[in-house]
Amino acid sequence: MAITYHDLYLKTRMALSSAGIEAAQLEAREILCAAAEKTAEELYRDISLYTTDAIAEKTEALQARRLAGEPIAYLLGEWSFCGLPFFVSPAALIPRVDTEMLAQLAMNRLKEHPGHTRILDLCAGTGCVGLTAAALLKNTRAVLVDLSDGALDLCKRNIRRHKLTGRAVSLKGDALQAPSHALGQFDVLVCNPPYIPTGDLAALDTSVKDFEPLLALDGGEDGLDFYRGITELWQPALKPGGHLLYEVGIGQAEKVAWLLVKAGYENIRITRDTGGIDRVVEGQRPKEREIPDMLHETMEEDV
């Protein structure tokens, strides 16, 4: 029996709401749009029309996956970050609003460097942070590094999606190994690494622990393995005066800040996200100190 888009939407919203999904209204609309291959505007335009059995069946299939705990972003295959659309899949973490602070601060630091700039997005996942910077700052080039082949595939797709083939590239690399000299140096190194302590993984929400990649979540016994490794190994990839920015988990900011202090970084900053949680820790590689002219003269006389 054929039903209208409006009736199908109400049915889906009720099922999601009954399951305790807070954003049932929004998610019901997104599921129906995906099933019908319509934009939100097209759905509103056709809301009183009858749908087809095929669309109703596809809607029910997507609804069942959502009720089983699968994140809405994976059902849709894309998600918005900083107002830009990105392809997503279970190969990488879903871009989150919390991480938008990391992207914004990275762009602020890039603007402090004159002329053409380079950003390295380490543990890139979908590539959303580095590609947002490249998409919005026309003088910026991005290098996206990840160990996961699935994540690198997403990076490549998102590079093409945002027409950044000439200004962005994805490379396979291990954040816990020293970088190749072939990478060159960057004005900004940004990283949202795995930072969940291994013992806390089992307590994560089902939508995270059962669907998002463990490789992108497990930060070791105390959650700080990647911060220690990257801070120690990757400073040579930064230009003198370049900035290292990390996203951190709840309660990790001061510990990560001390890692930067011990590694010789300057201008250490901790920034809160929109929820009031310390979310980004950053530091600056010391600039090369110029030898005063008087000292130059003295050295020449000695020679």
C-alpha positions as CSV (number, residue, x, y, z in Angstrom):
1,M,0.0,0.0,0.0
2,A,1.5,3.3,-1.1
3,I,1.9,6.1,1.5
4,T,2.9,9.7,1.2
5,Y,6.4,11.0,2.0
6,H,4.8,12.8,4.9
7,D,3.3,9.6,6.4
8,L,6.6,7.7,5.8
9,Y,8.5,10.5,7.6
10,L,6.2,10.5,10.6
11,K,6.5,6.7,10.8
12,T,10.2,6.8,10.8
13,R,10.4,9.7,13.3
14,M,8.2,7.8,15.7
15,A,10.3,4.7,15.5
16,L,13.5,6.7,16.2
17,S,11.9,8.7,18.9
18,S,10.6,5.5,20.6
19,A,14.1,4.2,20.6
20,G,15.3,7.2,22.6
21,I,17.2,8.9,19.7
22,E,17.2,12.6,20.6
23,A,17.5,14.0,17.1
24,A,14.7,11.8,15.8
25,Q,13.1,14.6,13.7
26,L,16.4,15.5,11.9
27,E,17.5,11.9,11.5
28,A,14.1,10.8,10.1
29,R,14.4,13.5,7.5
30,E,18.0,12.6,6.6
31,I,17.1,8.9,6.3
32,L,14.1,9.6,4.0
33,C,16.2,12.0,1.9
34,A,18.9,9.3,1.5
35,A,16.3,6.6,0.6
36,A,14.6,8.8,-1.9
37,E,17.8,10.4,-3.2
38,K,16.3,13.8,-2.6
39,T,17.7,17.0,-1.1
40,A,15.8,18.4,1.9
41,E,14.3,21.0,-0.3
42,E,13.1,18.4,-2.8
43,L,11.6,16.4,0.1
44,Y,9.7,19.4,1.4
45,R,8.4,20.1,-2.1
46,D,7.2,16.5,-2.6
47,I,6.1,15.8,1.0
48,S,2.4,15.4,0.1
49,L,3.1,13.0,-2.9
50,Y,2.9,9.3,-2.7
51,T,6.3,7.5,-2.5
52,T,7.1,4.1,-4.0
53,D,7.4,0.7,-2.4
54,A,11.2,0.6,-3.2
55,I,11.7,3.9,-1.3
56,A,9.6,2.7,1.6
57,E,11.7,-0.5,1.8
58,K,15.0,1.4,1.6
59,T,13.8,3.8,4.4
60,E,12.9,0.8,6.6
61,A,16.3,-0.8,6.0
62,L,18.1,2.4,6.9
63,Q,15.9,2.8,9.9
64,A,16.7,-0.8,11.1
65,R,20.4,-0.1,10.8
66,R,20.0,3.1,12.9
67,L,18.0,1.4,15.5
68,A,20.8,-1.2,15.8
69,G,23.1,1.6,16.8
70,E,24.9,2.5,13.5
71,P,25.7,6.2,13.4
72,I,23.5,8.3,11.1
73,A,26.6,9.6,9.3
74,Y,27.6,6.1,8.1
75,L,24.0,5.5,6.8
76,L,24.2,8.7,4.8
77,G,27.8,8.2,3.6
78,E,28.6,11.9,4.2
79,W,28.7,14.4,7.0
80,S,29.2,18.2,7.3
81,F,32.3,19.7,8.9
82,C,32.8,23.4,9.2
83,G,29.9,23.8,6.7
84,L,31.6,21.6,4.1
85,P,30.4,18.1,3.1
86,F,32.8,15.1,3.5
87,F,32.5,11.5,2.5
88,V,32.5,9.2,5.5
89,S,32.7,5.5,6.1
90,P,33.5,3.1,9.0
91,A,37.1,3.3,7.9
92,A,37.5,6.6,9.7
93,L,36.0,8.6,12.6
94,I,33.0,10.7,11.8
95,P,33.9,14.4,11.8
96,R,32.6,16.0,15.0
97,V,31.6,19.6,16.0
98,D,34.2,19.4,18.7
99,T,37.0,19.1,16.1
100,E,35.8,22.2,14.3
101,M,37.7,24.2,17.0
102,L,40.9,22.4,15.9
103,A,40.3,23.4,12.3
104,Q,39.5,27.0,13.1
105,L,42.6,27.4,15.2
106,A,44.8,25.8,12.6
107,M,43.5,28.3,10.0
108,N,44.2,31.1,12.4
109,R,47.8,30.0,12.8
110,L,48.2,29.6,9.0
111,K,47.1,33.2,8.5
112,E,50.0,34.3,10.8
113,H,52.4,33.0,8.2
114,P,52.8,35.2,5.1
115,G,52.5,34.0,1.5
116,H,51.9,30.4,0.6
117,T,51.6,27.9,3.5
118,R,51.6,24.2,4.1
119,I,49.5,22.2,6.6
120,L,50.2,18.6,7.6
121,D,47.1,16.7,8.9
122,L,48.5,13.7,10.8
123,C,46.1,10.8,11.6
124,A,44.0,12.5,9.0
125,G,41.0,10.1,8.9
126,T,38.6,11.7,6.4
127,G,41.0,14.6,5.9
128,C,38.4,17.0,7.1
129,V,40.8,19.3,9.1
130,G,43.5,19.7,6.5
131,L,41.1,19.9,3.6
132,T,38.9,22.5,5.3
133,A,42.0,24.7,5.7
134,A,43.0,24.2,2.0
135,A,39.4,24.8,0.8
136,L,39.0,28.0,2.7
137,L,42.5,29.4,2.5
138,K,43.5,29.6,-1.2
139,N,47.2,30.0,-0.5
140,T,47.4,26.8,1.6
141,R,48.5,23.3,0.5
142,A,47.6,20.2,2.6
143,V,49.3,16.9,3.1
144,L,47.1,14.2,4.7
145,V,48.9,11.3,6.4
146,D,47.2,8.2,7.8
147,L,48.1,4.5,8.4
148,S,44.7,3.2,7.3
149,D,44.2,2.4,3.6
150,G,40.5,2.9,4.1
151,A,41.0,6.3,5.6
152,L,43.4,7.2,2.7
153,D,40.7,6.2,0.2
154,L,38.3,8.6,2.0
155,C,41.0,11.4,1.9
156,K,41.4,10.9,-1.9
157,R,37.7,11.0,-2.5
158,N,37.3,14.2,-0.4
159,I,40.3,15.8,-2.2
160,R,38.4,15.3,-5.5
161,R,35.1,16.3,-4.0
162,H,36.5,19.7,-3.0
163,K,38.5,20.1,-6.2
164,L,41.8,20.2,-4.4
165,T,43.7,17.8,-6.5
166,G,46.3,20.4,-7.2
167,R,46.7,21.6,-3.6
168,A,46.3,18.5,-1.5
169,V,47.7,15.0,-1.4
170,S,47.2,11.9,0.9
171,L,50.1,9.7,1.9
172,K,50.4,6.5,4.0
173,G,52.4,7.0,7.1
174,D,52.7,6.0,10.8
175,A,52.4,8.8,13.3
176,L,54.6,6.8,15.7
177,Q,57.5,6.7,13.3
178,A,59.8,9.6,12.5
179,P,58.7,11.4,9.3
180,S,60.5,11.1,6.0
181,H,62.7,14.1,5.1
182,A,60.8,14.0,1.7
183,L,57.8,15.4,3.4
184,G,59.5,18.8,3.8
185,Q,58.5,21.2,6.5
186,F,55.1,22.7,7.4
187,D,53.8,25.9,8.8
188,V,51.2,24.0,10.8
189,L,51.0,20.4,11.9
190,V,47.5,19.4,13.1
191,C,46.5,16.1,14.7
192,N,43.4,14.5,16.2
193,P,45.1,11.2,17.3
194,P,43.6,8.2,19.0
195,Y,43.3,9.3,22.6
196,I,40.9,7.0,24.4
197,P,42.7,4.9,27.2
198,T,42.5,1.3,26.2
199,G,40.7,0.4,29.4
200,D,37.9,2.9,28.6
201,L,37.1,1.5,25.2
202,A,34.5,-1.0,26.5
203,A,32.5,1.8,28.1
204,L,32.1,3.9,25.0
205,D,28.7,4.3,23.4
206,T,27.6,1.4,21.1
207,S,27.5,3.7,18.1
208,V,31.3,4.4,18.7
209,K,32.8,1.2,19.9
210,D,30.9,-1.1,17.6
211,F,31.0,1.0,14.4
212,E,33.9,3.4,14.4
213,P,37.5,2.1,13.8
214,L,39.4,0.9,16.9
215,L,42.6,2.0,15.2
216,A,41.4,5.6,15.4
217,L,40.3,5.4,19.1
218,D,42.9,3.4,21.1
219,G,45.5,5.8,22.6
220,G,47.2,3.2,24.7
221,E,47.1,2.6,28.5
222,D,46.7,6.3,29.5
223,G,45.5,7.6,26.1
224,L,48.7,9.6,25.6
225,D,50.8,7.3,23.4
226,F,50.4,9.3,20.2
227,Y,50.9,12.6,21.9
228,R,54.2,11.4,23.3
229,G,55.4,9.8,20.0
230,I,54.4,12.7,17.8
231,T,55.7,15.4,20.1
232,E,59.1,13.6,20.2
233,L,59.4,12.5,16.6
234,W,57.7,15.1,14.4
235,Q,59.1,18.4,15.4
236,P,61.5,18.3,12.4
237,A,58.5,18.4,10.1
238,L,57.7,21.9,11.4
239,K,59.4,25.0,10.1
240,P,61.0,27.1,12.8
241,G,58.1,29.2,14.1
242,G,55.6,26.6,13.0
243,H,52.7,25.5,15.1
244,L,51.7,22.0,16.4
245,L,48.0,21.7,17.3
246,Y,46.4,18.7,19.0
247,E,42.8,17.8,19.8
248,V,42.7,16.2,23.2
249,G,40.2,14.2,25.3
250,I,38.6,15.3,28.6
251,G,41.2,15.7,31.3
252,Q,44.2,15.4,29.0
253,A,45.0,19.0,28.1
254,E,47.5,19.8,30.9
255,K,49.4,16.5,30.5
256,V,49.7,17.2,26.7
257,A,50.7,20.8,27.3
258,W,53.6,19.6,29.6
259,L,54.8,17.2,26.9
260,L,55.1,20.2,24.6
261,V,56.9,22.2,27.3
262,K,59.4,19.4,27.8
263,A,60.0,19.1,24.1
264,G,61.0,22.8,23.9
265,Y,57.8,24.2,22.3
266,E,56.9,27.8,23.1
267,N,53.7,29.8,23.4
268,I,51.7,26.9,24.7
269,R,48.0,27.4,24.6
270,I,44.9,25.5,25.7
271,T,41.6,26.3,24.1
272,R,38.1,25.2,25.1
273,D,35.5,23.9,22.7
274,T,31.9,25.2,22.5
275,G,31.0,22.9,25.3
276,G,33.5,24.5,27.7
277,I,35.9,21.5,27.6
278,D,39.6,22.0,27.1
279,R,39.9,20.6,23.6
280,V,42.9,22.0,21.7
281,V,46.5,22.1,22.9
282,E,49.0,23.9,20.8
283,G,52.7,25.0,20.8
284,Q,55.1,26.8,18.6
285,R,58.5,25.5,17.5
286,P,61.1,28.0,18.5
287,K,62.2,30.3,15.7
288,E,65.8,30.3,14.6
289,R,67.5,33.0,16.6
290,E,69.4,35.5,14.5
291,I,73.0,36.4,15.4
292,P,73.3,40.1,16.2
293,D,75.3,42.2,13.7
294,M,77.8,43.2,16.4
295,L,78.4,39.5,17.0
296,H,78.9,38.9,13.3
297,E,81.5,41.6,13.2
298,T,83.3,40.1,16.2
299,M,83.4,36.7,14.6
300,E,84.8,38.1,11.4
301,E,87.5,39.9,13.2
302,D,88.4,36.7,15.1
303,V,88.7,34.8,11.8
